[in-house]
């Protein structure tokens, strides 16, 4: 697309003890020509093609990163991409649904991501939400707020991004017991 520029990003990591980290990425764009608005109004193959192009481009970016969970290299899969308009034809959004497989374990689990060093082009916020357990450490640029099973990382435009981040989270054995034998109501 032509002049569509990202202005804000959000990432949501939902850690499931079933062995999946569900990662949702949302980018807000300034879209002065209303390109995405036009695509959404027309629908059809042009819209489908743009969503597939976005999915493919995000998959390429993910493939350039190295993701390691508990010492094992894993591959993120971009399952879906979609575009939306948020109340104004010149404010567009792209949403990506990503699956990251991993083998959870009792005790401390460590997610690591290695990628190219850069500088943040826009503000963004990343959320880590655990199904059970607590976040114990986050190594990431930006302001980090950890409260039990939730971590929020806020990064400002212009921040130097070193190309490495990690999140350590503790999963007590009781968490696995709770999931394997759910309480009956």
N, C-alpha and C positions, 0 to 999 in steps of 0.2 A: 504494500500500500504506500501511498505517497508521503504525505506530511504527518502521519499519525505518530505522535511522540509520547513515550511513557513519562508520567509525572508522579506516579506513586505505585508502590507495590506492597502486597501482603502475601505471606506464606503461612500456611496452617499445616503443621505436622501433627497427625493424630496417630499415636502409637498404640497398636492393638497387640495384645499378647497372643493372638492367633498367628502371629508371624508376619504382620504387614504394617508398614508405616504408610498411612494414607497422606499424601502431600497435595494440598490444593494451593495453586499459585494464582493470584489475581493481580493484573496490571491495569491501572487506570491510565487512559490516554487523553491528551488534547487532540482533537480531531477537527481542525478548523474547517475542513471541506465537508464534514459529515459523511465521510466515506463508509464507515461501518453502518451508520444510520441507513444510508442508501442500500447497502447490501442486505440488511435485515428487512427492509421494506420490499425489496425485489425477491428475496429468498432464492430458491432453486439451486442450480448447480454452482453459480458464482459464489453464493454463501457457503455451500458445502466445500468448494475448492479452497476458499480462504481459510476456513476452519482446519481443513486437512493440512494446508501449507503451514499454518501456525503450529499445529501438532508436530509436524515433521521438523520444523525449525527448533522447537523446544526439545524434541528428542535428540537432535544433533548437539545442542548445548549440553544436555544431560550426559550424553555419551562422551563428551570432552572432560567431564568431571570424573574423579575417582571417589566412590563412596565405599566406606569400610564400616561395617557394623560388627562389633565384637571380634575384630581381627579378620573378618572375612569380606573380601570384595563382593559387592552386590551391584546389580544394574537396575537403575530406575527405569520404569516404563511409563511413557506418557500415553495414557489410555484415551484421553479425550481433550479437545480444545473447543471452546465456543466463544462467540463475541456477543456483547450486549451493549445497550446504550442506557446510561443512567440519568434519566430525566431530562436530558438535553442532547440534541443531535450532535453536538460538538464535544460531548464527553462520553468516550467509549471505554469499554472494558473487555479484556480477554481473560478467560479463566481456563486453567489447565488442571486436569485431574491426573495425578501421578501415583503409581504404586511402587513402593520400595520393599522388596522381601527381606526378611531377616530372621534369624533364629534367636528368639528371646531366651534369656537364662535368669535363674535366680541370682540375686545380687546385682552388682553394678554392670550395666550394659553401656557401651560407648558407641555413639554414632560419630563418624568422622567424614568430612567432605574436603577434598583437595581440588582446587581449581585455579585458574589464572588470577594473578594479582591485578587489582583494578581500583578505581575510585567510584564511589556511588554517584550515579547520574541523577538520582532522585531519592527522596526519603522513602524508607520502607520499614515494615514491621513484620516480625516473624513470631509465630506462636507455636509452642510445643505443648501438647496436651497428652497426658498419659492416661490410659485406661485404668491403670492401677499402679501405685508406687509414687516415687517423688524424684524430681529433677535435683541432682546434687551439684552439678557444675556445668557452666556454659563457657566455652572459649569462643568468643565472637567479637567483632568490632561492634561499637554502639553501646547503648545503655541496656543492661540486662536486669530484669526483675524476676526472681524465682520465688514462687509461693506454692510449696508442696508439689503437686503433680502438674503444675503449669509454669512455663517460662515464657516471658515476653521480651523480645529483643527489638529495640528501636534504633534504627540507623539513619543518620541525617545525610542529606545530599552533600557531597564533597568529602565524605569520610573515606580514608584509605582502607581498602579491603585487602588483607594480606594473602588471600587465597587458601586459607585453612580455617575451618571451624569445627568444633566438636561439642557434643551434648552428652553428658553422662547422667544416667538415671538408674536409680536403685529399684529393683522389683523384688519385694519379699516373697518367700515361698507361698504365703497365704494368698497372694494375688492369683497364682496359678491354681491353687485349691479352689478358690472362689469361682474361677472361670470353668474349671472342669466339673464342679458339682454346684450348679446354681441353686440358690435357695428357692424353695417352692412357696408360692403365695397362697 
